[in-house]
Amino acid sequence: MTTTSNNQSGAAPAFTATSLGAPRIGPKRELKKAIEAYWAGKIDKASLLETAAELRRSMRNEMRDAGLDSVPTNTHSFYDQVLDTTVLLGALPERYDVVSDELDRYFAAARGSAEVAPLEMTKWFDTNYHYLVPEIDDTTSFSLHPEKVEGDLAEALADDIPARPVVLGPVSYLKLAKATEGSGDPIDRLDELVPLYIDLLARLRAGGAQWVQLDEPSLVTDLTDAELDKTKEVYGALSAETDRPAILVATYFGSADRAVRALGDTNIEGLAVDLVYGTIDAVNSSTAFHDRLVVAGVVDGRNVWRTDLDSAMGSLVSVLGCAGQIAVSTSCSTLHVPYNLEAEQNLDPSAAEWLAFGSQKYAEVVTLAAALRDGRESVADKFDESRAALDRRAKDPRTNDSRVCARVDSTRATGATRGDAAARAAEQAERLGLPPLPTTTIGSYPQTPEIRKTRAAYRGGRIDESEYISAMRAEIKRTIELQESLGIDVLVHGEPERNDMVQYFAELMDGFVTTELGWVQSYGTRCVRPPILFGDVTRPRPMTVDWATYAQSLTDSPVKGMLTGPVTILAWSFVRDDIPLADSADQVALAIRQETVDLQGAGIRIVQVDEPALRELLPLRKADQQAYLDWSVRSFRIATSGVADSTQIHTHLCYSEFGEVIDSIAGLDADVTSIEAARSHMEVVADLERSGFSNQVGPGVYDIHSPRIPETGQIVTSLGEALDAVTADRLWVNPDCGLKTRKTDEVEAALANMVAAAKQVRERLG
């Protein structure tokens, strides 16, 4: 189908270099700090808005000054871009109307308040970003509230920025939404959104936008024929309008395949495709885009490795035959990578030259655009630098340790299994002597400013090791005493020595490097510094044994050893792109296996190996999922099968839609599996039971991501819902995640109510 632009100004102006999005937290987490100060009443709304405006301006200017000739706007958010879209479409549930202030109402939807529960949170596709799930029911009525999108555009144009507003598209918005009980599928409401998007496009055209990017990452997932037809219908309607900017539909995190053909039958002016995690095949096999713009995502927007410019150039050349115009881009928003490699002062220089953060990726985009426009010889020095760095990386002995590879092969050959689960449970019950519905917590406890200052002082050399150990032991003792006073049955040491559950282990294993300012957003104001896995992995020495044994020496109650599992360590790190992920997983698993054996040898009776990210790495297409599930289960079992049957293995799984991985949760063969369930009203427990899961389970009975203190009666109700699906001898009682981000008084009150609820239900059970 040959098309011409339908936008009022005629053919859309060309651009050649861009990014599909941008980070918003600030290179030093300025936005996070400002929002949390606002929540705490330390600054007013005007100060918060001023900080946000400064960060928006700085980010736009950096992109323009780097040479991008189309700069994404509306990428700023105070919490989440999906929540922003819910506000844009007037779809916040009515319960938030009790909050009169617009910004406070937004934050109430994000994190709850004393009056209202927050929206459910889950993973953003297969990344470590979390979004707030829109709640759509049959009474939801949509209305347009475009002030934020229009305001960002006006700001950018006033600063002479070649602005391209970015908005989550209607198909993905409703695919990401969740119907409330008894309501129809949100995707069936697409027709109601079309007039709103038509209105928005007209407003943005009037505001000076020449291009608008509509993000449709859901188009890379498995779609039904009906959903493809609806996609074609929606974009047919949007692109048929004349009073609008040019439309760029952005797909990322994989190949859009059949959706490309559906979009080709509309009058959209441009299509963004991910050529790092997807292919150009669907575009190549069609003639639909021969006279339109194809934005080629050849610079990896979600990992930190330097781009192989020769390989990227080959991908761009492959696009030449199927596009009227080509723009070079990141594969997705740079929300997922740190801001600027140049801010890192202490990275190993030999590893640093293999990396590219956000600022470096914009430069790579501009280099490739220049090579495409003016010939490779115009930027020959950049290509030479790329080749040399990649060659040094390939030859570095740290990336090719034959001893590690041999140990992995040997462990795979011998298998990784434990004894019969029922027999293990009986042996563990006799050894541990726990009551019915045993209470525990997931691992971390609140970290005070004093704890963080002590860690920072130790890392900075301002206190010595003995002072550091003394301070951490004092905090561990306080945490043990708190749990004993509350009557909790299985204790944890509280993890005061850990700044992050992945970074802590990465710093103690060979094969990783960590950053000082490599912050990325996980959700809201929660920021992490993912370690960088650059080489083969080994454990030089025990990592947790001293802390766990000290905690156990303070109490007769069992104390859990706390470890992070191999899949989660990979999911929350920037992983290698030069070997299969399964190989890296098994290398990490061997290191964790050594630690479980050492903990057991030191007298620890329960070891928890957390895999909160198990679902996160699941490929988006069903055809690719089983291979991942096979190796992820294998790596967990490698990590946990070195201990005796009398040692109880726990695991913890985080916010996820578990449907696709239910069988694999059973395959992990953990003795006790705790799962975040509070926001999804225990649905996952019933799902587990229907799947035949027969080990013990601890569904989270309250949501730690909200400051709300759960009432005892509310927890009793949650336990009742859980007992509808699982027998009492298999049910544990716990919060739905670690308590690190909460305040101590919140934790004490919530846990006291949790223990009281468990006692009430035990009494009812007799």
C-alpha positions in Angstrom: 0.0 0.0 0.0 1.5 3.3 -1.0 0.6 6.2 1.2 1.2 9.9 1.6 1.2 11.9 4.8 -2.3 12.9 5.8 -1.1 15.5 8.3 -2.2 19.1 7.6 1.2 20.4 6.9 1.8 17.8 4.1 4.9 15.7 4.1 6.4 15.3 7.6 9.9 16.9 8.0 12.6 14.3 8.0 14.8 13.6 11.0 17.9 11.3 11.1 19.0 10.7 14.7 16.9 10.2 17.8 16.2 8.3 21.0 12.8 6.7 21.7 12.8 8.2 25.2 14.8 9.5 28.1 15.4 9.0 31.8 13.8 11.3 34.3 15.2 10.7 37.8 18.3 12.9 37.3 21.9 11.9 37.0 22.3 12.2 40.8 18.7 11.1 41.6 17.6 14.8 42.0 14.0 14.0 41.2 13.8 11.1 43.6 15.1 13.3 46.4 12.8 16.1 45.6 9.7 13.9 45.5 10.6 12.2 48.8 11.2 15.6 50.3 7.8 16.7 49.1 6.2 13.6 50.6 7.9 14.3 53.9 6.7 17.9 53.9 10.2 19.3 53.7 9.6 21.2 50.4 6.5 22.6 48.9 4.9 21.8 45.5 6.5 24.8 43.8 10.0 23.6 44.7 9.2 20.1 43.4 7.9 21.4 40.1 10.9 23.6 39.8 13.3 20.7 40.2 11.4 18.6 37.7 11.4 21.5 35.1 15.2 21.9 35.5 15.7 18.2 34.9 13.5 18.2 31.8 15.3 21.1 30.4 18.7 19.7 31.0 17.8 16.3 29.5 16.3 17.9 26.3 19.3 20.2 25.9 21.8 17.4 26.3 20.0 15.4 23.5 19.8 18.3 21.2 23.4 19.3 21.8 24.6 15.7 21.2 23.2 16.0 17.7 19.8 14.4 17.9 17.6 16.2 15.4 14.3 14.9 17.0 14.1 15.0 20.8 11.5 13.1 22.7 9.3 15.1 25.1 6.7 14.1 27.6 9.1 11.5 28.9 9.3 13.1 32.3 7.1 11.5 35.0 6.7 12.0 38.7 6.2 8.3 39.1 5.3 6.2 36.0 4.4 6.8 32.3 1.5 4.4 32.4 0.0 6.2 35.4 0.6 9.4 33.4 -1.5 7.9 30.6 -4.2 6.9 33.0 -4.4 10.6 34.1 -4.2 11.8 30.5 -7.3 9.6 29.7 -9.2 10.5 32.8 -9.2 6.9 33.9 -8.2 7.1 37.6 -10.6 5.0 39.7 -13.2 7.1 41.6 -11.8 6.2 45.0 -9.0 8.7 44.5 -11.5 11.6 44.2 -11.3 11.9 48.0 -7.9 13.6 47.5 -8.6 17.1 46.3 -5.1 18.2 45.2 -4.3 17.0 41.7 -0.6 16.0 42.4 -1.4 14.4 45.7 -4.2 12.4 44.0 -1.6 11.2 41.5 0.7 10.1 44.3 -2.2 8.4 46.1 -2.8 6.3 43.1 0.9 5.5 42.9 1.6 4.6 46.5 -1.7 4.7 48.5 -2.6 6.9 51.4 -4.3 6.6 54.7 -7.6 6.7 52.9 -7.0 4.6 49.7 -5.1 1.7 48.4 -2.7 2.2 45.5 -3.0 0.8 42.0 -1.5 -2.6 41.5 2.1 -2.6 40.3 3.8 -5.1 37.9 6.8 -5.5 35.6 7.1 -3.5 32.4 7.5 -6.3 29.8 10.7 -8.2 30.4 12.6 -5.3 32.1 13.2 -4.4 35.7 11.0 -1.3 35.5 7.6 -1.5 37.1 4.4 0.3 36.0 1.1 1.0 37.7 -1.6 -1.2 36.2 -4.7 0.8 35.0 -7.9 -0.5 36.6 -10.7 -0.6 34.0 -14.2 -1.6 34.8 -17.5 -1.3 33.0 -18.2 2.1 34.7 -14.8 3.6 33.7 -15.4 6.7 31.6 -12.6 8.2 29.6 -11.9 11.9 29.1 -8.9 13.8 27.8 -6.6 15.8 30.2 -3.7 16.8 28.0 -2.2 19.6 30.1 1.1 17.7 30.9 1.7 16.6 27.3 1.0 20.1 25.9 3.0 21.8 28.6 6.1 19.7 28.0 5.8 20.4 24.2 5.5 24.2 24.8 8.5 24.2 27.2 10.7 22.4 24.6 9.7 24.5 21.6 10.3 27.7 23.7 13.9 26.4 24.2 14.3 25.7 20.4 14.2 22.0 20.9 13.1 19.8 17.8 10.4 18.2 20.0 8.6 15.0 19.4 5.9 14.3 22.1 5.8 10.6 23.2 2.6 9.1 24.5 1.7 5.5 25.3 -0.5 4.3 22.4 -4.1 3.1 22.9 -3.5 -0.5 22.1 -0.7 -1.0 24.6 -2.4 1.1 27.2 -5.4 -1.2 27.3 -3.3 -4.4 26.9 -1.5 -3.4 30.0 -4.7 -2.6 31.9 -6.5 -5.0 34.2 -10.3 -5.5 34.4 -11.8 -5.3 37.8 -13.8 -8.4 38.8 -16.8 -8.9 36.7 -15.8 -6.4 34.0 -15.0 -7.0 30.4 -11.6 -7.1 28.7 -10.2 -3.6 28.6 -9.0 -4.1 25.0 -12.7 -4.1 24.1 -12.8 -0.4 25.0 -10.4 0.7 22.2 -13.1 2.4 20.2 -13.7 4.8 23.1 -10.1 5.9 23.1 -9.9 6.8 19.4 -11.7 10.1 19.7 -9.5 11.1 22.6 -6.3 10.4 20.7 -7.7 12.2 17.7 -8.3 15.2 19.9 -4.9 14.9 21.5 -3.2 14.8 18.1 -5.0 17.9 16.9 -4.0 19.8 20.1 -0.4 18.8 19.7 -0.5 19.8 16.0 -1.9 23.2 17.1 0.9 23.4 19.7 3.6 23.1 17.1 4.4 19.3 17.0 5.5 18.0 13.7 5.8 14.4 14.8 4.1 12.5 17.6 5.4 9.1 18.9 2.8 6.6 20.0 4.5 3.8 21.9 3.1 0.4 21.2 5.5 -2.1 22.8 2.6 -4.6 23.2 2.8 -5.1 19.4 5.9 -7.3 19.9 4.0 -9.8 22.1 1.7 -12.6 20.9 -1.4 -10.9 19.5 -4.7 -12.5 18.5 -6.1 -12.0 15.1 -8.8 -9.8 16.6 -6.2 -7.6 18.4 -4.4 -7.2 15.1 -7.6 -6.2 13.4 -8.3 -3.7 16.1 -4.8 -2.3 15.8 -5.2 -1.8 12.1 -8.6 -0.2 12.7 -7.4 2.2 15.4 -4.4 3.4 13.5 -6.4 3.5 10.4 -8.8 5.9 12.1 -6.0 8.0 13.7 -4.0 8.3 10.5 -7.1 9.2 8.4 -7.4 12.5 10.3 -5.8 15.5 8.6 -5.5 17.9 11.5 -2.6 16.1 13.2 1.2 15.8 13.3 2.9 12.9 11.5 2.5 9.7 13.5 5.5 7.5 14.5 4.4 4.2 16.0 7.2 2.9 18.2 7.7 -0.8 18.8 10.5 -2.2 21.0 11.7 -5.1 23.2 11.4 -7.5 20.2 10.0 -7.9 16.6 6.5 -6.6 15.8 6.1 -9.1 13.0 2.4 -9.4 12.1 1.7 -6.0 13.6 4.0 -4.4 11.1 1.8 -5.7 8.3 -1.3 -4.4 10.0 0.3 -0.9 10.5 1.4 -1.0 6.9 -2.2 -0.9 5.8 -2.7 2.4 7.6 -1.5 6.0 6.8 0.9 6.4 9.7 4.1 8.2 8.5 6.7 6.3 10.5 7.5 3.0 12.3 10.2 2.5 14.9 11.6 -1.1 15.0 14.0 -2.7 17.5 16.9 -4.2 15.6 18.8 -5.2 18.8 16.2 -7.5 20.3 14.2 -8.0 17.1 14.7 -8.1 13.3 13.8 -6.1 10.2 12.3 -9.2 8.5 8.6 -8.1 8.7 9.4 -4.7 7.3 11.7 -6.2 4.6 9.0 -8.6 3.5 6.5 -5.8 2.8 6.5 -2.8 0.4 4.3 -0.8 2.8 7.1 1.3 4.2 9.1 2.0 1.0 7.9 5.6 1.1 7.8 6.2 4.8 10.2 6.7 7.7 11.6 3.7 9.5 13.3 4.5 12.7 16.0 1.8 13.2 16.8 1.0 16.8 20.3 -0.3 16.4 21.8 1.2 19.6 20.8 -0.9 22.6 18.7 1.2 24.9 18.5 -1.3 27.8 22.0 -2.6 28.2 25.3 -0.8 28.7 27.6 -2.3 26.1 29.4 -0.2 23.5 27.8 -0.6 20.2 29.5 -2.7 17.5 29.3 0.1 14.9 30.1 -2.3 12.0 27.3 -4.6 13.0 24.9 -1.7 13.5 25.8 -0.3 10.2 25.1 -3.6 8.5 21.6 -3.5 10.1 21.0 0.0 8.8 22.1 -1.0 5.3 19.5 -3.8 5.5 16.8 -1.2 6.1 17.7 0.8 3.1 15.8 -1.3 0.7 12.5 -1.2 2.6 12.2 2.4 3.8 11.7 5.8 2.2 13.7 7.4 4.9 15.8 6.1 7.8 16.5 7.5 11.2 19.0 6.0 13.6 17.8 5.5 17.1 18.2 3.7 20.4 16.2 0.4 20.5 14.0 1.7 23.3 14.0 4.6 25.8 17.3 5.1 27.6 15.2 5.1 30.8 16.7 1.7 31.4 20.4 2.7 31.4 22.5 5.1 33.5 23.0 8.7 32.4 26.7 9.1 31.6 29.7 6.9 31.8 32.0 9.9 32.2 30.6 10.4 35.7 32.2 7.1 36.8 35.7 7.8 38.3 36.6 4.4 39.7 35.6 1.9 37.1 38.4 -0.5 35.8 39.5 1.4 32.7 39.8 -1.8 30.7 36.2 -2.7 31.4 35.0 0.9 31.1 36.0 1.1 27.4 33.6 -1.7 26.7 30.6 0.4 28.0 28.2 3.1 26.8 25.6 4.8 29.0 22.9 7.2 27.9 25.1 10.1 26.8 27.5 7.7 25.0 24.5 6.1 23.2 23.3 9.4 21.9 26.8 9.9 20.5 26.7 6.5 18.9 23.3 7.3 17.3 24.8 10.5 15.8 27.9 8.7 14.6 25.8 6.1 12.8 23.5 8.7 11.3 26.6 10.5 10.0 28.0 7.3 8.5 24.6 6.6 6.8 24.4 10.2 5.5 28.0 11.0 4.6 29.7 7.6 4.3 31.5 5.5 6.9 34.8 7.3 6.1 33.4 10.5 7.5 33.5 8.9 11.0 36.2 6.4 10.4 38.0 7.1 13.7 34.8 6.2 15.6 34.5 2.9 13.8 38.2 2.2 14.5 37.8 2.9 18.2 34.8 0.6 18.3 36.6 -2.3 16.6 39.6 -2.0 18.9 37.6 -2.0 22.1 35.5 -5.0 21.0 38.7 -6.9 20.1 40.2 -6.2 23.5 37.1 -7.4 25.2 37.0 -10.6 23.3 40.6 -11.4 24.2 40.4 -10.4 27.9 41.1 -13.6 30.0 38.4 -12.5 32.5 35.8 -13.2 29.8 37.3 -16.6 29.0 38.0 -18.6 32.2 38.2 -22.3 31.2 38.0 -23.5 34.8 34.6 -21.8 35.3 33.3 -23.3 32.1 34.5 -26.8 33.1 32.8 -26.5 36.5 29.5 -25.5 34.9 29.7 -28.4 32.4 30.4 -30.9 35.2 27.5 -29.7 37.4 25.1 -29.8 34.5 26.2 -33.4 33.7 25.6 -34.7 37.3 22.2 -33.0 37.7 20.8 -30.9 40.5 18.1 -32.6 42.6 17.1 -33.1 46.2 15.2 -35.8 48.0 11.4 -36.3 48.0 9.6 -33.0 48.9 7.2 -34.6 51.4 10.0 -36.5 53.2 12.0 -33.3 53.4 9.1 -31.4 54.9 8.6 -34.0 57.6 12.3 -34.0 58.5 12.4 -30.2 58.5 9.2 -29.9 60.7 10.8 -32.2 63.3 14.0 -30.2 63.3 12.5 -26.7 63.4 9.5 -27.3 65.7 7.5 -24.4 64.3 3.8 -23.7 65.1 1.0 -23.8 62.4 1.0 -20.7 60.2 4.6 -19.8 61.1 5.4 -16.1 60.8 8.5 -14.7 59.2 9.6 -11.7 57.2 11.2 -11.6 53.7 14.7 -10.4 54.6 15.5 -6.7 54.8 14.5 -4.3 57.6 14.4 -0.5 57.5 17.8 1.1 56.9 18.2 4.3 58.9 20.3 7.2 57.7 22.9 6.2 60.4 23.2 2.7 58.8 23.7 4.2 55.4 26.3 6.7 56.7 28.2 4.0 58.4 28.4 1.9 55.2 29.4 5.0 53.3 32.1 5.9 55.9 33.5 2.3 55.7 33.5 2.4 51.9 35.2 5.8 52.0 37.9 4.7 54.4 36.7 7.0 57.2 36.2 4.2 59.7 38.0 0.9 59.9 36.7 -2.7 59.5 36.3 -3.3 63.3 34.2 -0.2 63.7 32.1 -1.1 60.7 31.5 -4.7 61.9 30.6 -3.4 65.4 28.0 -1.0 64.0 26.4 -3.7 61.8 26.3 -6.2 64.6 24.6 -3.7 66.8 21.9 -3.2 64.2 21.6 -7.0 63.7 21.1 -7.4 67.4 18.5 -4.7 67.5 16.6 -6.3 64.6 16.7 -9.8 66.3 15.4 -8.3 69.5 12.6 -6.5 67.7 11.5 -9.7 66.0 11.6 -11.7 69.2 9.6 -9.0 71.0 6.9 -9.2 68.3 6.7 -13.0 68.5 7.9 -13.8 65.0 8.8 -17.4 64.6 11.5 -17.5 61.9 13.9 -14.5 62.1 16.2 -12.7 59.7 19.3 -10.6 60.4 17.8 -7.6 58.6 20.6 -7.1 56.0 22.0 -3.8 57.4 25.3 -4.5 55.5 23.5 -4.6 52.1 22.9 -1.5 50.1 21.1 -3.6 47.5 20.2 -7.3 47.3 22.1 -7.8 44.0 24.9 -5.2 44.2 26.0 -6.7 47.6 26.7 -10.1 46.0 28.1 -8.6 42.8 30.7 -6.8 44.8 31.8 -10.0 46.4 32.0 -12.1 43.2 34.6 -11.9 40.5 33.2 -11.1 37.0 31.2 -8.1 38.1 31.9 -4.4 38.3 29.7 -1.8 40.1 29.2 1.9 39.5 29.0 4.9 41.8 26.4 6.9 39.8 24.9 4.3 37.5 21.4 4.9 38.8 18.3 3.7 36.9 14.6 3.8 38.0 13.0 0.7 39.2 9.6 2.3 40.1 8.6 5.6 41.4 11.4 6.9 43.5 13.0 3.5 43.9 16.3 3.7 42.1 19.0 1.0 41.7 22.5 0.8 40.5 22.6 -2.5 38.5 26.0 -4.2 38.6 27.6 -4.9 35.3 28.4 -8.6 34.6 31.4 -8.4 32.3 33.2 -11.8 32.8 33.1 -15.3 34.1 31.8 -15.6 37.6 33.5 -17.1 40.7 33.1 -16.7 44.5 36.5 -16.0 46.1 35.3 -16.3 49.7 32.1 -16.7 51.8 29.8 -13.7 51.4 27.1 -13.9 54.2 28.2 -16.6 56.7 29.7 -14.3 59.3 26.5 -12.1 59.5 24.1 -15.0 59.6 26.0 -16.9 62.3 26.3 -13.8 64.4 22.5 -13.3 64.2 21.9 -17.0 65.0 24.1 -16.7 68.1 21.7 -14.2 69.6 18.6 -16.4 69.5 17.2 -19.9 69.8 14.7 -19.2 67.0 15.9 -20.2 63.5 17.5 -17.4 61.6 17.4 -17.6 57.8 20.5 -17.3 55.7 19.6 -14.7 53.0 20.9 -15.0 49.4 19.9 -13.7 46.1 19.2 -16.3 43.4 21.1 -16.5 40.0 18.2 -15.4 37.8 17.5 -12.3 39.9 21.2 -11.4 40.0 21.2 -11.5 36.2 17.8 -9.8 35.8 18.9 -6.9 38.0 22.3 -6.5 36.4 23.5 -5.5 33.0 24.4 -8.8 31.6 26.9 -10.0 29.1 25.9 -9.9 25.4 28.8 -12.2 24.3 27.7 -15.5 25.8 24.3 -17.2 26.3 22.4 -15.9 29.4 21.9 -19.5 30.5 25.7 -19.9 30.8 26.0 -16.8 33.0 23.1 -18.1 35.2 24.8 -21.4 35.9 28.1 -19.6 36.7 26.3 -17.5 39.3 24.4 -20.5 40.5 27.6 -22.3 41.3 28.8 -19.4 43.4 25.5 -19.3 45.3 25.6 -23.1 45.8 29.0 -22.8 47.5 27.4 -20.2 49.9 24.4 -22.4 50.8 26.7 -25.2 51.7 28.9 -23.0 53.8 25.8 -21.6 55.6 24.5 -25.1 56.4 28.0 -26.0 57.7 27.9 -23.0 60.0 24.6 -24.2 61.6 22.0 -22.2 59.6 18.9 -24.4 59.4 17.0 -22.3 56.8 18.4 -20.7 53.7 16.4 -18.4 51.6 17.4 -18.0 47.9 15.3 -15.1 46.5 14.2 -15.2 42.9 11.8 -12.2 42.8 12.7 -11.7 39.1 11.9 -15.2 37.9 9.0 -14.0 35.8 10.8 -10.8 34.7 13.2 -12.5 32.2 10.4 -14.6 30.6 10.6 -13.9 26.8 7.6 -12.0 25.5 6.7 -14.6 22.9 5.4 -18.0 24.0 7.5 -19.8 21.4 10.7 -18.6 23.2 9.5 -19.1 26.8 10.1 -22.8 27.6 13.8 -22.7 26.8 14.1 -19.8 29.3 12.1 -21.6 32.0 14.2 -24.8 31.6 17.5 -23.0 32.2 16.2 -20.7 34.9 14.8 -23.7 36.9 18.0 -25.6 36.4 20.1 -22.7 37.7 18.0 -22.4 40.8 18.3 -26.1 41.5 22.1 -25.9 41.0 22.2 -23.2 43.6 20.0 -25.0 46.1 20.7 -28.7 45.7 24.0 -28.9 47.5 22.4 -28.9 51.0 20.9 -31.7 53.1 17.2 -32.5 53.0 16.9 -31.3 56.7 18.0 -27.8 55.6 14.9 -25.9 54.6 15.1 -23.9 51.3 12.9 -20.8 51.0 12.5 -18.6 47.9 10.7 -15.4 47.3 9.0 -14.2 44.1 7.9 -10.7 43.3 5.2 -8.7 41.4 4.4 -10.7 38.4 1.6 -12.3 36.4 2.5 -15.8 37.3 0.3 -17.7 34.8 3.1 -18.5 32.4 5.5 -19.7 35.1 3.3 -21.6 37.5 4.7 -25.0 36.5 8.3 -23.6 36.8 7.6 -22.4 40.4 6.9 -26.0 41.3 10.0 -27.0 39.3 12.2 -24.8 41.6 11.3 -27.4 44.3 11.8 -24.9 47.1 10.5 -26.1 50.4 8.7 -22.8 51.1 7.8 -20.2 48.4 6.8 -16.7 49.5 5.0 -14.6 46.9 3.8 -11.0 46.7 0.1 -11.3 46.7 -1.4 -8.4 48.7 -2.2 -6.2 45.8 -3.7 -9.0 43.7 -6.0 -10.2 46.6 -4.4 -13.7 46.9 -5.3 -14.7 43.3 -1.9 -16.3 42.9 -2.5 -18.8 45.7 -5.5 -20.2 44.0 -3.5 -20.3 40.7 -0.8 -22.3 42.4 -3.2 -24.8 43.9 -4.9 -25.3 40.5 -1.5 -26.1 39.0 -0.9 -28.9 41.5 1.7 -27.0 43.5 2.2 -29.0 46.7 5.0 -27.4 48.7 4.6 -24.8 51.4 3.7 -21.2 50.5 3.8 -17.8 52.1 1.5 -15.3 50.2 2.2 -11.8 51.2 -0.6 -10.7 53.6 0.1 -7.0 53.3 1.6 -4.6 50.8 4.9 -3.1 52.0 5.1 -0.7 49.1 2.4 1.4 50.7 2.8 3.4 53.9 -0.6 2.1 55.1 -0.6 0.0 58.3 -2.7 -3.1 57.7 -5.3 -3.7 60.3 -5.3 -7.1 62.1 -8.8 -7.8 60.7 -7.6 -7.1 57.2 -4.8 -9.6 57.5 -7.1 -12.2 59.1 -9.3 -11.8 56.0 -6.3 -12.3 53.7 -5.3 -15.4 55.6 -8.9 -16.7 55.2 -8.7 -16.2 51.5 -5.4 -18.0 51.4 -6.8 -20.9 53.4 -9.6 -21.3 50.9 -6.9 -22.5 48.5 -4.2 -24.1 50.6 -4.2 -26.3 53.7 -3.0 -24.8 57.0 0.0 -27.1 57.4 1.4 -25.6 54.2 0.7 -21.9 54.9 3.2 -19.3 56.1 2.5 -15.8 57.2 4.7 -12.9 55.9 4.7 -9.5 54.3 4.8 -9.5 50.6 8.4 -8.2 50.3 11.4 -6.9 52.2 10.9 -4.0 54.6 14.0 -1.9 53.7 12.1 1.0 52.3 9.6 1.4 55.2 10.0 3.4 58.4 10.7 1.5 61.6 7.4 2.6 63.3 5.5 1.5 60.3 7.2 -1.9 60.3 6.6 -2.5 64.0 2.9 -1.7 63.8 2.4 -3.7 60.7 4.2 -6.8 62.0 2.5 -6.6 65.4 -0.8 -6.8 63.5 0.5 -9.6 61.3 1.5 -11.7 64.3 -1.8 -11.0 66.1 -3.7 -12.1 62.9 -1.7 -15.3 62.7 -2.5 -16.1 66.4 -6.2 -15.4 65.8 -6.4 -17.7 62.9 -4.4 -20.5 64.7 -7.0 -20.3 67.5 -9.8 -20.7 65.1 -8.2 -23.6 63.5 -7.8 -25.3 66.9 
